Amino acid sequence: MTRAADDPADAGRLAEADKAFVWHPFTAMGQWLADDPLIVAAADRFELIDTGGRRYIDGFGSLWCNLHGHRVGQIDEAIRRQLDSAAHTTLLGFGSPPSIELATRLVEITPAGLKKVFYSDSGATAVEVALKMAFQYYRNVGQDRRRFLALRQGYHGDTVGSVSLGGIELFHGVFGPLLFDTTFVDCPNPYRHPAGEAAGETVLGQIDEFLGRSPGEYCAVVMEPLIQAAGGMLTHPQGFLASVRELTRRHDVLLIADEVATGFCRTGRLFACEHEGVEPDLMCLGKGLTGGYLPVAATMTTQEIFDAFRGEPHEGRTFYHGHTYTGNALGCAAAVASIDLIFSSGLPASLPAKVDYVRRRLGELADHPHVGDIRQCGLMVGIELGADRGTKRPFDPRRGVGAAVCGRARGHGLIIRPLGDVIVLMPAPAMDAATLERMMSAVVETVNEHFRADTAV
Ligand SMILES: *Cc1c(COP(=O)(O)O)cnc(C)c1O
C-alpha cells in the first residue's frame, strides 16, 4: 500500500499542495478550491483507494480507459520486463520491438483493410493525425480538398484540429475564432433529435446533401461510431454507421472512425465498427489501448492511403508529423500485454452476459419520474436526468443535479462522473460479476435516494 493511503497527516498535506499547485483539467477550479478534494492514492483491481484509505468502485474506468482493472499482474510484469530493455527510444527513423509487436496485433484485430499503424500519445492526437493524413492524402493524389463533415455533439479531443471537428458548445464554443470551418450535421440520437425515431434518416439525408452539393471538396466524414460518448452518451439508431459508410463510398469521401472511447470491448465487441461490419478508411484508437495504463494512441489506415505517402525525400509526399514520445516502449509493451489478456482471459465472450445484466438493473430506474432516458451501448451507459420525464424538460443546469447525484454516489462507495445531467457509467469490461452487482445497486440506490431527499423540482 502507498504511504499516502494510510497516513492521515500526509493526506492533509497532499490536499493542501494540490490546491496550491495543481490546475485540474475540465474542472471548475473555483469550486474545486472550495471543496474537499478526493485524492486517489492507490487502486486495487476495480476499486480506487483515497488518501484516507477509503475504497470506491471505479465506475468510470478511470475516465473510460481502464479495461482489466488496476494493478493487473500480466500488464505490470510486461512493463517491468520492458524497463529492463529500455523505457523509451524514438520511432523517428528507428524501430523498436514493442511498437512492432503492437502494430502487428492491431492490424490483426481491427477491421480488415486497416493495414498501417501510426502512433501518437492521446486520443486527440490520434484524431489530429487522422485529419492531417486525410488532408495530405488528397494533396498527394493531386486533389485540393479542405472540408470535413462531423456530427453535432461530437467529441474528438482538445487539440485545435480535433476541437474544430467537435460539436459540444460548452467545451468548444470559446475557441470558435481559432478553429477551421467544419460542416456539422445533427446528432441522430432519437431522444434528443426533434425527428425522434426518424432522426437517423434525417441526418443521413443531411450528409447526402452536403457531400452531393460539393463534390471533390470533402476530405472525410469524422464520427464516433454507435455512440457519441462525451456529448452525453448519445446512441445512434441501428444501421446508421453502415449507412454513413455507404454514403461516403458513394460520394468518394474518406470515413474516419473515432474509436477512442468505443474501442477495446466497451460496446460489447472488440470495436464498435464490428457491430455493423464497417471498414473505415482511418480509425483512431486511444483510451483503452493500453488497458488504461499509459498514454499510447494509434491512427490506423489502409494500404491505399499509405501508398500515397510513399516516395523519396525530395518528392514531398512525406507525412511530417510526430511527437517525441510517439510509440513509447513502456506504453506499447503495456498495450501488447493488455491485448493478449483480452484474448487469454476470454473477455469478448464474457461481455454479452454483463451487458444484459446492466440492462436488467437499469430497468429498475426506467419508470423513475426524473429519469428521462436510459441509453446503453454495451458497457457504456448514460442515464439522463430531467425535471419532467413526460415533456423531457431538463433541470436548470445551474442546479448541478448530475454532479450532486455523482457526489452522493461516493457515500455508496462508487466513483462516477456526470456529463451535465447525464449520469455516465463506464465499468471496466473485465469487472467481475460481484463488483458489477455492487456497482449497479449503488447506482439505483443513489438515484432513488437523491430524489427522495431533493423534492424541490
Ligand atoms: C476521450 C476522447 C478523445 C480524446 O482522447 P484524449 O486521450 O483525452 O486526448 C477523442 N475522441 C473520443 C471519442 C473520446 O472519447
The ligand as a MOL file (V3000), in Angstrom:
LIG
                    3D

  0  0  0     0  0            999 V3000
M  V30 BEGIN CTAB
M  V30 COUNTS 15 15 0 0 0
M  V30 BEGIN ATOM
M  V30 1 C -11.6400 10.9230 -24.9590 0
M  V30 2 C -11.8610 11.0190 -26.4130 0
M  V30 3 C -10.9190 11.6290 -27.2700 0
M  V30 4 C -9.7070 12.3280 -26.7340 0
M  V30 5 O -8.7990 11.4820 -26.1300 0
M  V30 6 P -7.6720 12.0890 -25.1830 0
M  V30 7 O -6.7970 10.9500 -24.8660 0
M  V30 8 O -8.3720 12.6660 -23.9920 0
M  V30 9 O -6.9810 13.1500 -25.9730 0
M  V30 10 C -11.1540 11.5970 -28.6120 0
M  V30 11 N -12.2370 11.0030 -29.1200 0
M  V30 12 C -13.1600 10.4180 -28.3490 0
M  V30 13 C -14.3160 9.7450 -28.9790 0
M  V30 14 C -13.0120 10.4080 -26.9630 0
M  V30 15 O -13.9530 9.8700 -26.1700 0
M  V30 END ATOM
M  V30 BEGIN BOND
M  V30 1 1 1 2
M  V30 2 1 2 3
M  V30 3 2 2 14
M  V30 4 1 3 4
M  V30 5 2 3 10
M  V30 6 1 4 5
M  V30 7 1 5 6
M  V30 8 2 6 7
M  V30 9 1 6 8
M  V30 10 1 6 9
M  V30 11 1 10 11
M  V30 12 2 11 12
M  V30 13 1 12 13
M  V30 14 1 12 14
M  V30 15 1 14 15
M  V30 END BOND
M  V30 END CTAB
M  END
